[in-house]
Amino acid sequence: MTQNFHCGRFVLNAERPLIMGIVNLTDDSFSGDGLHGDAAAATALGLRLIEEGAQILDLGAESTRPGAPPVAAQQEIDRLLPVIEGLHGSGVALSVDTFKPEVMRAALAAGADMINDINALRAPGALKIVAPSNAAVCLMHMQGTPDTMQDDPHYSDIVGEVASFLGERVAAAEAAGIALNRIAVDPGFGFGKTLAHNIALLRHLEELLVPGLPLLVGMSRKSMLGLLTGRPAAQRVHAGVAAHVLAVLSGARIVRVHDVAATRDALAVLQAVEDY
């Protein structure tokens, strides 16, 4: 059973699926929703996503699409801090999507409630920065780095290797002083995985559950959905809703999405059937 998720200023009930809305401050988002560092537009988007049903907002200022160029830490910080300030009183948890320890430090000092790290706190110093805070953390699996991860992803046992990695990173975080009720895990759909790898993970998602910890999934608008439907990123809403409903049925408890309203409606129907 998934316990309450301690996320900075908030304790979230992870017994029911939580919706994490994406606020993208990058210049070169794969999904075409990048806001080019426009803090006012990002704040407005965040407020709209809350109205649509988001319980967490995930703020990102560096693209992690395959082949994306790096962004300097200070530029990331300069983009993020005004948005954290603008949304801090909005009543929902604020997550920051970064793998740079210096950005983590600045975001936590500004009031972020969660660090969503595609590198699973493996960067030198990252564990020590997050551990003394009360912030939650999401530990994600990625093979390679964003600039190389899709060159030739390969596994002997995709499900077993991802599960093993997540277990190891949870143990490392706990050993560093991060309580288990602050940790979520993410199998990393699209991060160093082919379409076949992604389908295998979705099919066997229950095997990736870490007892007591919420599983976060993010497939929104990703290329795996484009390969399955033949549609461009902006037209993958329905595929994304279907994928995330399937993930929730297999035990996911946080879904990271662009299309919050559509996802909320689908999960409301699912919840009604399960509660009947």
Secondary structure, 3 states (H helix, E strand, C coil): CCCCEEECCEEECCCCCEEEEEEECCCCCCCCCCCCCCHHHHHHHHHHHHHHCCCEEEEECCCCCCCCCCCCHHHHHHHHHHHHHHHCCCCCEEEEECCCHHHHHHHHHHCCCEEEECCCCCCCCHHHHHCCCCCEEEEECCCCCCCCCCCCCCCCCHHHHHHHHHHHHHHHHHHCCCCHHHEEEECCCCCCCCHHHHHHHHHCHHHHCCCCCCEEECCCCCHHHHHHHCCCHHHCHHHHHHHHHHHHHCCCCEEEECCHHHHHHHHHHHHHHHHC
